[in-house]
Amino acid sequence: MKLIKNTTLCHVALITMLIAECSSARAADTRQATEVDGIAVEAYIYAYPLVTTELTRRRLTNVAAPEGTQAPMGQFAKLRTYPDASYRDVTAPNADTLYTYAYFDVSKEPWVISIPDLKDRFAVFSLFDSWTTVFGNPGKRTTGTGAQTIAITGPGWSGTLPPGVKEYKSGTEIALFNGKIYCTGTPDDYKQVHKLQDEIKAVPLSSYGQAYTPHPWKVDPAFDMKILVRDQVNTMVSSAYFKLFAALLKTSSPYPEDAPMVAKLHALGIEPGQDFDIAKVDPMVAEALAKAPKAALARIAGWEREGMAAGDWHFENGWVVSTKTGPYGTDYIQRALIAMIGLYANLPQDSIYPVSNGPGPELQYSGANSYVMHFNKDEMPPVNGFWSITMYDAQYFFVDNPLNRYNVSSRSQFKTNTDGSVDLYIQHLSPGKDHESNWLPAPTDRFILIMRLYWPKDSRPSILNGTWKIPPVKQAQ
């Protein structure tokens, strides 16, 4: 009996030990899976701007010749009038400046761009790499409005440029020249800006100073031109998303400061410069990558609020303000959010884009209500350039309205109150003929406001240093 009892106790101890080891192994597997899940979400967020800019490039260059908002690689698209409510190419378009933009492949040689004399007109020509980093911004604030010639060079290029040509080096092989020229929108001013747009020229360095004819460009019939880029990105299955991301890393190398993220990509089987196939990675990794989009998109969309604790955003009077655009460093989620809601944002010194989703932290604007924004006398937005407040629907596109008015701005002829102050009426229905000059038409349902401050003043009062506060938008009583 004693032998049986001892043997039984040994069996119990062994089973207990095995159960403990299995539990420990399961716990270790759970911890590892959780860690891999987290890395997959980080990777998705890191990749988001790169994937978004690529699909945007494909959409905007998918024509055989310049046409409206599109133009082949190396050729300029010139917006001749402000977009209307049907425009769907890029989120959060503006109605303050006429765009002149082009994508360039600088992998083999630089491209040289000639900018005419702007005759003191406000303009900024922002240069973006594929990560959405601003690597140059010639224009009135930085280089003046005189005629100038610049060259966009690729990350591996070294050589000599012609005299008088200023170099701007892109960190990726694809670069965007995004010119914004101020225009009042009147027929006469349209003509003047059109002339300036037509005088902006671009040629590869090998053709500089010579006659140049653009190479034929093939249209990709397989690219879906009906679905918005943001929707294409946000609904892309993870296998296609990360496959495209890996392919883009061949021409858009990570920055040196991205080394820790590159190590995390390695843990997922994603190697810069190599193809990626989700079917060939560890099942635990494949599962994590498959789940990543939902969690990552929620994090990106929620960063406007969460980023306040990190200092990326701050909330005042119903407006969410950030001065962190352009150079993002390793702030990957900030970069991803800007790519989601306002792709190709300028440097804050050139323009700041406060956003308001509602009159309070937990409130949203609705066209079922009427709102008023009050500016005291001599307290309009302090800028060296100009300012505007633009109305968007819930998807960040213009709102159709009987006046075809999408914003109010420093060029608006406001009716002032007897004390010199100004009230803006933000609502769906007209506030009456006497007040329509101050009316920003809203949709019947949810809407979003974006203020643009071009070349904000850096002296007091200034939004750059927090000494000027945006007035609240209050619901009318």
N, C-alpha and C positions, 0 to 999 in steps of 0.2 A: 504493500500500500504506500509506503513511504517513497519507494522508487517511482511508482506511478504519479504520486503527488508532485515530486520534484520534476519529473519529466513534463508534467502539465504546466507547471510554473515556468519552466524553460521555454515551452512553446508559447505561452502567453507573453513572456518577455520579448521573445523573438518577433512575434506578430506585432506587439506594441512598437518595437523598434522599427520594423518595416513600415508600419503605418506612419510613424513620425517622419521617416525618411521620405516616404511618398508625399506626405503633406508638405514637407519642406521643399521637395522638388516642385510640387504644384505651385507653392507660394513663389518659388524662384521663377517658374515659368510665367506666372501671373505678373510678377514685377517686370520681367523682361518684356512681356507682351505690352504692358502699360508704357514702358519706356519706348518701345518701337512705335506704338501708336502716337506718342507725343512727338517723336522725331518725324514721322510721316506728315503730321499736321504742320510742323515747322517747315518741312520741305515744300509742301503745297503753297504755303504763304510766301516763302522765298521765291518760288517760281512764278507766282501770279502775275507780277508786272511784265516779266519776260514773255510769257504766253500771251498776255493781253496785247502787248505792243506788236507781236508777230501777227496775230489775227487781224489787228487793226491795219497793219501795213498791207496784208494781203487784200483786205477789203478796199482800201483806199487806192491801191495800185492795180486793181483788176480791170483795167481798160486798155484798149489798144492805143488811145490818144487822149490827151487831157479833155475832160468832160465834167463840168460842174465841180463837185467836191472830190473828184478822183483824177489821178494822173499816173502814168507809168513811172517806174523807178527812174530817177534822174531827171524828171520833168516836173514842172510846177503846176499844182492845182491852184486856181485863183478864184476865191469866192468873190463874186462881183456885187452881190447884195447880201444883206444879212439873212441867215437861215430863217425859215418859217416853221410852223408847228409840225410840218411833215418830216423835218430833218431827223435822221436816225443814225448817222454815221459815227458820231462821237458824243458821249454823254456830256451834259452841262455845256452846250455851246454858248457863245456870247453874241450879243448884238451891239457891241461897242467898237470892235475892230474888224477889218476885213482880213481874212487869212490868206497868206500866200505860203504854201508849204510844199516840200518835196522830200522823198526818201532817197538816200544815196547809199550805194554799196561802195565802201572805201577799202575793201579788202585788198585790191590790187594796186590802186593808185588814189591820190587825193582828188577831191572835186573842188574847183575854184568857183566862187560865187561873187558876182558883182552886184553891189547895192547902190542905187542912184542917190543923188542929193535929195534929201527929204524936205529941205527948206523949212526946218524947224518943226516939222510935224512929228507928233509923238509916235514912236514905233519901237518895238522890241523884237529882235530876231533870235529866238531861243533855239539852242542846239541841244538835242537830246540823244543819248545813246539808247540802246535797247532795254536797259534797266530803268529808264526814265530819269536818269541823272542829267542835270543841266551841266554841260561842259563848256558852254559859252553863251553869251547873251549880248552881242553887239546891239546898239540902239541908242536912243536919245540920252538915256541916263548914263550909259557907260562909255560909249565911243562917239557920241554926238550924232548929228543928223547929216553931216557931209557925206559925199560919195566915198565908198570904201570897198575894198576887195578882200575877201577872206578865203581861206582854204580849210576844208575839213579833211584831216588826215586820219588814217586808220591806226589801230593800236600797235602794229608792227612796222609802220613806215618810218623811215629816216631818209632825209634827202634835203635838197635845197629848193626853196620856193622862189618864184620870180620876185624882183624888187617891188616893195609896196604891198605885198600880199601877206596878211596876218594869219598865222596858223592857229587852228583850234583842233586839238587832238581828241578823237572819240575813243572811248574805252571798248567799243564793240565795232564789228565790221559793218553793221547797218546803223545809219545815223539819220535823224530827222532834222531838217531845217524848218522851223515853224515861225513864220513871220506874222506879226500882228500890227497892222497900221490903223491908226485912229481915223474914223470917218464919221461924219455927222449923219449920214444916211440921206442927205438931200441929193437930188439929181446932179447938181453942179459938183458937189464934193465927191460923189461917186466917180465922176469923170476924172477928177484930179487924182484920186487914189488909183483908179484903173491904169492911168498913165505910169504911175510909179510901179505898180505891179508888173506891167509889161517890160519895164526897164531892168527888172531883176533877172539876171542871167546866170546860168550854171553850165560848166563844161568840165570834163575830166582834165587833169593837169596836162596830159599828153596832147590835148587839143587847145590849150590856152593860147590865145592870140591868133588862132586859125579859125577857118570856117568849120562849123561842127553841126552834124546832123545826128539826132538821137537814133540809137539802134532800135529796130522793131521790138515791140514788147508783146509777149503772148498772154492772152487772157486764159485764166483757169476756169473752165466751165463747171468744174466740180465744186468750186467754192460757193457756199450758200450765201447769196447776197441779200436774202430776205430776212434772215434771222440776225438780230443785233449781236455785235461782237461780244458784249458782256454776257448775253444769254448763251452764246456758243461756248464761251469759256466756263461759265458757271454750271452748265449742264454736261460738260465733257466728262466721259467716264475716265476713271483714274488711269487705266492702262494707256489710253490715248494721250491723256494730259501729261503723264510723266515721260512717255515716249517722245512727245514733241519737245518737252523741256530738255531732255537729254540731247536731242538733236540740236537745239538752239545753243546749248553750251559749247558747241564746236565753234561757233562764230561770235559768241558773247561770253567770253571767259569770266569767271568770278573775279572780283577784286581781291587784292592781297589781304584785306581785312576780313574777307569771307572765309579764311582758312578753317576756322572752327565749324562753319556750316558745311564746307566741302567734306570734312571728316564725317559729319553726320550723314551726308549724302552717300558716302562710301559705305556706311553701315547698312544703307538701304539697297546697295548694289548699283547706285547711280554714280557713274564716273565721268567727269568732264572730258569731252573728246571722244566718248564711246557711245555706241547705240545702247538702248535699254529695252528689255523685253520683260514685262512683269511675270510672264509664265516661267521664267528661268530663275526667279529669286526664291528664297526660302518661303514656304507657305505662310509662316507667321508675318513676314514682311509684306507678302502679297495681300494678306488680309488687312494689315494696317494701312497700306496704300489705298485699298479699295474703300475703306471707311473714312479716309482723310478729308475728301472734299466737303462733306456735310459739316464736320466739326470746324474745319478751317474757314469756310465761308461764313459761318456764324461768328467766329472770332474776328474776322476782318470787318464784317458789318457792325459788330459791337465795339470796335476799337475807338470810334468817335467818343464814346462815353468812357470806356475803360482807360483810354489814353490820357485822360485828364490827370489821373494820379501819377502818370509817368512824365507829365509836363509837355506831351506832344500837342495837347489841345487844352483850351480852357473855356469855361462857360461864363458868359456875362450877358445879362438882360435878354436871355433867350437865344443868344447867338453863340455858336461854337466856333472858336477862332484858333487857328494854328499858324505859326510862323516857321514850321518845319516842312518845307517843300524844296524840291531840287536836289540838294545834297543830303542823302539819307543815312549814309554810313551803314551801320549794321542794324538800323531801325527798320527791319524788314516789314513789320506789320503796318507801320505808318506808310511806307512806300506802297504796300499792297492796297491799303484803303484809298489812297489818293488815286491809284490806278483804277480802282473800282468806281469812284464817284466823280473824278475830275482828271482824267488822263492827261498827261503832259502839262502839269502845273509849273508855272514859272517860279523863279527865285522869289522869296518874300520881298526883297528890295525892289523888285519889278512889279509885283502884284500880290495881293493877299486876298483870300477868298473866304470870308466868314460865311458860315452856313447856319440857317435857322429852320428847324423842323417844326417848331411850335412856340407859343408864347411862354412856355415853362418847361422845366426838365421832363415832366411826365405828360406833356400836352402836345398835340399835333394840330397844325392848321387845317381848317376845313372851309371849303367855299360856302358851307351852310351858314357861316358866321361872317361878320364884317370886322375889320381891324384898322387901327390907325397907328401910324408911326410919326412921332412928333420930333422935329428938330428946332431947338431954340435958335434965336437970331444969332448969326455969325458962328454957328456950331455945326455947319455942314462938314462932311468928312474931309479931314486935312490931307490933301494930296498935291503932289507936284504935277501929276498927269491929269487923271480924271477918275470919277467913281460912278458906280451904277448899282442898282438893286434889280435882280432878274427873277422872274417868276418861272418855276418849273413844276411839272407834275410829279407824281410819286416816283417816276422812273428817270427823273432828271432831264426831261425834255421840255421844249417850249409848250405853252398852253394856247390853244386856239381861242381867239376872242374877236369881237367885232371891230376893234380898233387896230388889229394886227400889231399890238404893242406888247412887247415881251419884257421890257424893263423901263425903269425911270432912271435918270442919270443927271450928271452935272450939266448936260446939254439941254435938259428939259426946261421948259418955261413954266415954272411953278407959280401958282397963285399964293401969295403970302397972306398971313393973318395981319391984323392991325398992328401987332407988336413986332412984326418982322419975322416971326417964326413961320415954319412950314409944316403942314400936316399932309402926310401921304395916306391915301385911302386904298387899302388892300382888301378887295372883295370881289365877288362874282358879278353882282349887278352894278350898274353905273351909279355913282354917288350923286348924280345930277349934272346937267350941262355945266353949271357954274364951277364944278369941282373936277371935271374930267381931265383937266391938265395935270392934276395930282393923283390920278387913278392908275393903279397897277392891277389890271384885270386878273382874276383868279378863276380856277375851274370850279365845278360844283362840289368836288370831293377834295381829297387830301392834296396839299401842295407844299412846296419847299421853296425857301428864299435863299439866294446867294448874293452877297454883296461883293463887288469887285473894287479894290482900291489900287489903282495903277500908279506906281512910283509914289508910295506913301511917304509923307514927310518923316524925317528922322529926328526932327527937333520937336520940342513940346508945343502943342499936344501932338501925340503920334500914337498910332495903333501898334507900331513896332516896339515901343517901350512901355505900352500900357497906360500912357497918360491921356489917351482919348478913348472913350467908351462909346460903343454903338448904342443908340437909343433903343428901348424895347419896342416890340410890336404888340400893342394891347388890343384886346377884343373890345369893340365898340359897345357902349351901354345902350 
